[in-house]
Amino acid sequence: MRDEIDPGQVQKEKAKARKLRASQWWRNKLAEGVCHYCGGKFDKGQLTMDHVVPLSRGGKSSKGNAVVCCKDCNNKKKYLTPAELVIRDHFKKDVFF
């Protein structure tokens, strides 16, 4: 069974993510236009911020955990970690740790 994450902490991290999206660092990342997961090149409007370790899984809103990705990859990733993505793609079903 997964540990419960404090909803208040998630809200704090979402506020940090909003600040991070307003930063020059994030604008530079968006300007590159490359999805972290598929490597595709996209316009800024087609890109979103993804937390590599999702906030709902204890991830933080920091430069080390936030990546630019296309909306399709973000929707496919959902709340999974990178390791779970690899396993899901290999076994063709969702897995949880």
Buried (B, 14 or more C-beta within 10 A) or exposed (E): EEEEBEEEEBEBBEEBBEEBBEEEEBEEBBEEBBBBBEEBEBEEEBBBBBBBBBBBBBBBBEEEBBBBBBBBBBEBBEBBBEEBBEBBEEEEEEEEE
